[in-house]
Each structure stands twice: as structure tokens, then as C-alpha cells.
Amino acid sequence: MRAAAINLRALPEQRDLIDHAATLLGKNRSDFMLEAACERAQSVLLDQVFFGLDADKLQQFTSMLDAPPNANAGLERLMAVQVPWKSNKA
């Protein structure tokens, strides 16, 4: 049983388009919209994690990762901060 409500407003033309597509797939409007929204959400999230590269771009990317880092004063300051869980207090 679904417990969370999701409400939205649509133009009549948009509703009709969604209803037509849902009917073609044998689904109701809610199931169709929820499935479409979840597929899109998963795609957006995966785009943040996975990406494809051709052989040349992969070589460039690997070279950049393997190259020594450039000096970064801000990162050096951040890495020098004492973390609370490693304090000398007992």
C-alpha cells in the first residue's frame, strides 16, 4: 500500500497525453507517472556516478588522475584541521 501522496497540476493537454500513453501500456495514470518519474530520477542519479568515455578520452582521464596534484593551499589547510574524534583529550 502506498503511503505518500504526490500532487501536481497539469494542463488538460498534458493530462490527456499522459492518459493516452498510460492506456497504451495498460496502466493507470498514477502508475504510469510514478514509473516515468522514478525512471527519470534514477537516470539523473546514475549520471552523477557513471559516465562513458571512448578510448582516447579514457586515456586522457586516466592520465589526469595519475598526474601529481597541483598545489592547493585551501586543501592543505583543510587537511591540517584536527578532527574532533581524534582529539588528545581522554
C-alpha positions in Angstrom: 0.0 0.0 0.0 1.4 3.4 -1.0 1.6 5.8 1.9 2.9 9.1 0.5 0.9 11.4 -1.7 2.4 13.3 -4.6 0.2 16.0 -6.1 0.8 18.1 -9.2 -1.2 20.3 -11.6 -1.1 19.8 -15.3 -2.6 21.3 -18.4 -5.5 19.3 -19.8 -3.4 18.6 -22.9 -0.7 17.2 -20.7 -3.1 15.1 -18.7 -4.6 13.7 -21.9 -1.2 12.9 -23.3 -0.2 11.0 -20.2 -3.6 9.2 -20.1 -3.2 8.1 -23.7 0.3 6.8 -23.1 -0.7 5.1 -19.9 -3.7 3.4 -21.7 -1.4 2.1 -24.4 0.7 0.4 -21.8 -2.3 -0.9 -19.8 -1.5 1.3 -16.8 -3.4 3.9 -14.9 -2.3 7.5 -14.8 -0.7 7.3 -11.3 1.2 4.1 -12.1 2.4 5.5 -15.4 3.5 8.8 -13.9 5.2 7.2 -10.9 7.1 4.8 -13.1 8.2 7.5 -15.5 9.3 9.8 -12.7 11.2 7.1 -11.0 13.0 6.1 -14.2 14.0 9.7 -14.8 15.1 10.1 -11.2 17.3 7.0 -11.5 18.8 8.3 -14.7 19.7 11.7 -13.1 21.3 9.9 -10.1 23.2 7.5 -12.3 24.5 10.4 -14.4 26.1 11.7 -11.2 28.0 8.4 -10.7 28.6 6.7 -14.0 29.9 8.1 -17.3 31.1 6.6 -20.5 34.3 7.5 -22.4 35.8 6.4 -25.7 39.3 5.0 -25.6 41.0 8.4 -26.2 39.0 10.2 -23.6 39.6 7.4 -21.1 43.3 7.7 -21.7 43.2 11.4 -21.1 41.1 10.9 -18.0 43.4 8.2 -16.6 46.5 10.5 -17.3 44.8 13.3 -15.4 44.1 11.0 -12.4 47.7 9.6 -12.4 49.3 13.1 -12.7 50.7 14.6 -9.4 48.3 17.0 -7.9 48.7 20.8 -8.3 49.4 22.8 -5.1 46.2 23.7 -3.4 46.5 25.9 -0.3 42.9 25.5 0.7 43.1 21.7 0.6 46.3 21.8 2.6 44.5 24.0 5.3 41.6 21.6 5.3 43.7 18.5 5.7 45.6 20.1 8.6 42.4 20.6 10.7 42.3 18.3 13.8 39.2 16.1 13.6 37.1 16.0 16.8 37.2 12.2 17.1 41.0 12.2 17.2 41.4 14.8 19.9 44.1 14.3 22.6 41.5 14.7 25.4 40.9 11.5 27.3 
